[in-house]
Structure formats: C-alpha cells, structure tokens
Amino acid sequence: MSSPLTSPRTRPSTLLLVALALVAAACGTSSPDPDTRLSAAVENTFDGAFTYTLSVDADRAALDGLGEGAGDAATFLQTFGFSGIVDGEDGVSFGIDLGGESPLFELRTFGEEAFYLNLGLNDFLSLAGAGAFDPRDELGPALDALGFEDEVKAAVLDALDGKWVGVEGELDLSRLQALLGQEGAEVDEDEASEAAEELFGDDIPEFFDRFVTVVETVEEEDTERFEVALELRELLRAAGELNQRVGTDAAPLEDLEADLQDLPETIPGTVLVVDDHVTEIRFDVAETAREAGTTIEGSILVQVVLADFDDVAPLTKPEGATVLTDEQFTDAIEKLIGLTGGL
C-alpha cells in the first residue's frame, strides 16, 4: 500500500500544505512578538557604545500637587540630571548635573582597577548661595595634624578644590566597608552572582522577560513605541530576597511584603526604538502615584535618552590628575573619618 505522501492523488495537496506551513514559519521568525523585539533591541543597545542622559520633566500641575515647597522642588527637578558615556571597551563615565557650568560630580572608571573623580564642591556652594570654600586654608592644617603625607594631602585638597583625582589599583572593599560602617556578614561573591542571575536573569533580555511586560506597540514613521509595565513589586521582592540570600543586613521579607502593599503592582512606561536601538525610556511617576491612591494632577516624567550608538570615542584618563594608589586612597578615607568624628 502506498504512503499518502507518495500517492499521486494526495501529493499536490500535501506539498501545498507543507509550503504554506514553511511560509507561515518564515513569517513568524521574521516578525517576532513585541516582547522579543523589545528584548532584542535592549540587548543590542547595551552591548555596545552609547551616551546617555537622565532627567526629570515635571509640569506645573504636578509640582503644585507636591504641596508646600513645590517651588524648590521645581527648581531642583528642572535642573537635576545624570549623563555619561559607555565607550564599549572598559571605560564608563557618570556625571551629576545641577544646572551649573560644569557637572557637580563626575566619575570615570576604567575596568576594575582605576577610577578618576571630579567634585564641583564650589559650584554646589555657589548654587546654594554660600560663599566659596578654600580647602587649603580651611583644611590644610587639620590634614597636617592627622599626619597626611604630602602626596595624599595634595590629592585630598585637589579633590575638594574641583580638580581631577585618580585611584589606581584594586581596592580592598571589605576594609572600606568596615571604615564606612557597613561591615556585616561576609558575602560570597560567587554565591551572590548565582543568586542575582537566578532572581534577575543572567542577561538583559531575561531581565526584561521577568520584569517588563509590553502592553501595546505603535509604529510612528521610523520609530516603534512600546508601552510597557515595569513589575515594581516583583522587582522589589527579588531585590529583598537577594539581600537575604547574600547575607547583607536587610529587613525580613515579611516586613518588605507589608511595605509593598502600599505600592502599585506596576509602573507604566514608554520605550522608543529606532533601528533596533533603544533611544528613550520614560516613566510617569505622577501616574504611578495616582495608582497608589495619591491625588495629583499633571505628569512627572523620568526620562533616559540614549544616543551615539557605536560612535563614541574611547574615554581617556584626565590629563594632569593627581593619582593615588588604592592603599593611599583607603588610608586617606580612614584619616578623613577620624577628622570628621566617624560615621
């Protein structure tokens, strides 16, 4: 008896069905579901070089809803922001801006064994309406009394005077934690890494699969807009469980669950994708507050804008920076804590 697939009568219809199935499969792989498309765009974006800025945009109605002090809040929210660069190699920069001529704080890291920082202390004091601070006159004698060697003293004063200071070498994190009053149970780095991967996923796409849900997609010329929901409670639960499992000092999970009841399940957000790269992420904090039962009008948008994909020059170490070894830096922290009376 002949097989149905080889029967002259059934062969044409069978081949047609197989062909239609192959076409359908091809269409399915070329146009994946929205969650998969967004996950792939996120992975593509953060796998290379880019620049980023984070800012807060609040309208008058929302600021008035904050109650007394809205004027101060408005000034702060409209000037506050983060910005930085990921150069795709081992360089990362991070800056905090409060509307001055230069960043209030800027940090550049180069792998795990070198970082450089610049602190705009006098810029901050100027924005706050205070007078200029001269660290050499006001702190120099105190540093001498604490026994700072000349090289370390110069670095401390340069840092407070708005100049670049670098630290090269692998920091003793356990000693730093002890100095800063954060010592606790020893954390097994391998165990912590395994727990983090289990709770948050071992890559960005898996993180999105767990904590971000695409609610709607809209095509706008060359931009695809994803309306998403960030699973806020689940994310905080995962963070709380991680703290418990790695042995850090954390509140019991039962207390966390009680606190979570006052928060919305999700936060609504929008992600814009152009040419398979995420160009903007924004969340409406006011809408989240309304879902939590707070009466507030208008919008308070937290926005992250990404640009210059794979077109960023490698970060360089600041010229003329004062450089300390990791041990000199830790010794300086210890003596400065002594100067301020401890934490």
N, C-alpha and C positions, 0 to 999 in steps of 0.2 A: 504494500500500500504506500502510495507516495505521500510525502510530507506536505502539509498545507502550504508551506513556504515555497515548495518547488512545484506545486500543482499549476499547470498552465492557466487554470481558471482563477486562482487566487493570487498569483504572483503580481500582477499590476496593482491591485488594490493594496496588497501588503507593502509593496515598495513605496507607494504613495503615502501610506501611514507612517512608515519609517522616515521618509523625507520630511513630512510635516513635524514629526517629533524632533528631528535634528534642528529644524528651523526654530522651533519653539525654544529648544535648549539654548541655541546660539543667542536668541533674543534675550533670554533670561540672564546669560552671563555678561552680555554687553551692557545691560541696564540693571545693575543690582538694586536691591531695596534701599530706601533712604538712609537707614541706619548704617548700612555697609558703605554707602557712598561718603557719608559724613566721616565715618571712622577712617576710611582710606585717605580723605583729604587732610584730616588731623595728623595722621602718621606722616604723610608726605610733607606737611608744613614743618613739623617739629624735628624732622630727620635731617634738615639742612640748616643753612644760614638765614637769618632774618633780623629785622629790627622790630621793636615793639614799644608801645606806649599804653599806659593805663591811666584813665582819667574818670572823673565823676561829673556828670552833667545833670544839674537839678534845676527845675523851673521854680518860679516864684510861689505857685500854689503849694508845691510840695514842701518848700522851705518854711512857709508860714505854718504848715501843719506840724512842723517840728516843735512849735511852741516858742517860749522865750529863748532869746539867744539866736534866733534864726539869722539875724544879720551877720553875726560872727560865723555861723555855720556856712552861710552863703559865700563869704569871703574865702573861707578855708576850702570848701568844696570846689569852687571855681578855679582855684589856683593850684590845688594839690594834684600830684600825678607821679607816676613811675615811668621810666623809659630806660631802654637798654638795647644791647646787641648780643646776639649769639652768632659767632663767626663760623660755625660749622666745623671748627677744629677743636681746640681746647680752651678758647677764650670766651668769656662771658662778662658783660658789663651790666651794671644795675645802678640807676640813679633815682633820687627823690627830688622832686621839684616843687617849690612853694611860690613860684611866680617871680623869683629874683633873677638877676642877670646870669647866674650860674646855678647848677644843682646844689641843693642843701647838703646832699651826701652822694658820693659816687664810689662805686666799688668795681674793680676789675679783677677777675680771677683767671688764672692760667693753670688748668689742671688742678691737682690736689696739693701742690707744693709751692704755690706762690700766689699772693694776692696783694693788691695795692688799693689804698683808700684815700679819699679826699673829703675832708669835713669842712663845710662852709659855715663855721660857727658864727663869725661876724656877720655874714649875710643873714643868718637867722635872727641874731640880736637886732639887726637893723630893721627887719620886717616886724619884729616885736616892739619896736620903738625904744629899745635900750641903746646905751652907748657902746662904743667899740671896746673890745676886750684885748688887752695886750698880754699874752701869756708869759712873755719873757719877764716883764716887770712884776706880774702878779703871782706867777707860779715858779719862776726860776729859783728863788731862794729856797722854797719848800722842797723842790726836787733835789737841790744840793744837800739839804738836811737829811733826806731819805737815802742818800748815798748813790744816786743815779750816776752811772759812768757817763762820760761826755757824749759818746755816740748815741746812747739811749735817750739821754736828756734832750739832745738836739732833735731826735725823732719825735718825742712827745710834744715839744714846743712847736715843731714844724706842723704836726698834725693839727694842733689847736690854732695855728696861725693860717690854716687854709692851704697848706702845701701837701703835695703827694708824699705818702709814706708807704713803703712796701715791706712785706714779710715773706721771706723765702725759707722753705724748709717745711717738714711735716709736723704740724702742731700736736702737742700732747693733749688731746681732747679731755681725757679723764682729769688731768691736772687743772685745766681751765674750768671744767665743770665744778670741781671742788672749790676753786677760788671764787667762782661766781655764785656759790651757794646752791648748786644744782646737782650735787653728788647724790647718788642713790644706789640702787641695786645695779650690779654690773650687767651691761647689755651685751649679749652675744650677737655680734654683727651678722653672722651667717643666719642665726635664728630669726633676727629681726628682718633680714632681707626676705627670707622664706615666708614669714608671716605677712609682710607687706605685699608680696606677689599673690599670696593666697587671698587676701582681703580686697586688694585693689586691682589685681591683674598684673601680668608680667610685661605688659606694654600698653601704649596709649589706646589702641583700638579696643583692647579688652576692658580697659577702664571705662571707655565710652559705652561699651555693651552693658556694663553693670550699672552705671550711674546716670547716663544720659539717654533720654528717650526722644526720638523725633516725633513731634506731634503733627507737623504739616510742612510741606515743601512748596515753594513758589519760584517759578522761573521769571527772572527780570533781566531781559536782554542777555548780557554775558555773565550774569550773577545768579547763583542758586541760593535762595534764602531758606534756611532751616529754622522753623520754630521748634524749640526744644523744651524739655522739662528736666532740670537737674534734680536728682533724687536726694534732696537735702538730708532727710532723716537717715536714710540708708548710708549715706556718705559719713555722717557724724557717728553712726553706730559702728561702722567699720573702723573709724579713727579711734573711738573709745576702746574697741576690742584690741586694736593693735597696741595701744598704750598698756593695757592689762597684760598682754602676752609677752611683751618685751621687757617687763619688769620696771617700767617707769612709774613715778609717783602719780597715780591717777585716781579720780573718784570712782567708786563702784559703778558697775554698769547699770545697777538698779537706779542709782541717782541720775545717771545720764538719761535713762528712759523717761524718768519723771520730767526732766527738763525738756526733752524732745516733744512732749505733748503740747508745749506752748508754741511750737514752730510748725509751719506748713509742711506738708509731705514733700512738696516740690517747689522749685523756683523757676518761673517761666523765663526763657531767654531766647535770643536770636543769634544764629551763626551765619555769616555770609561767606560763600565760597566762590572764588574766581580762578579759573584754570587749575582746578584741583588743589588750590591752596586756600586755607582759611585766612581771610583778610580782616574780619571783625567778629568779635564776640561781645554781646552786651546782655546785661540782666537788669530788669526793672525792680529795684529794691522797694519802691513805693508799692508796687503791685503785690510783692511778697508780703509787705506789712499789712496790706488790706486783707489778704487771705488769712493772715494770722489774727484778724479781728481789730486792727488798728484803723481808726478813721483818719485818712489822709488823702488829699487830692493831688493831682498832677503826677509827675514822674521824677524819679531819681535813678538815672541810668549809670551803671558801672560799665565802662567800655574798654575793651582791649583792641587795639588796632595793630595789625602786623603787616609788614611791607618789606621790600628789597630782598625778596626770596632768592637765595643763592647768588646774591650780588652784593656781598658785604666784604669789605677788606679785612684781613686778619687783624685782630686787636694787637696793639703794641704796648709794651711797658712804658709808663710815663717817663719822659726824659727828666733828669735832674732829681729824681725822687730819692729821699733818704730811705735806705734799706736796712732792716734788722734781720737777724736770724730768728728762727722760730723760738729758740730758747730765750734770746734777749727780749722778744715780744712778751712771752709769758712772764718773765721776771718783772717787766715793766708793769704789766697788769697787776701783779701781786703787790708791788710797791704803791701803785696808784690807789688800790683798795685800802691799803694802810693809810694813805694820805686822807682819804675821804671817810675813814672810820669804819670801813666794811660795808657789806650789803645786808 
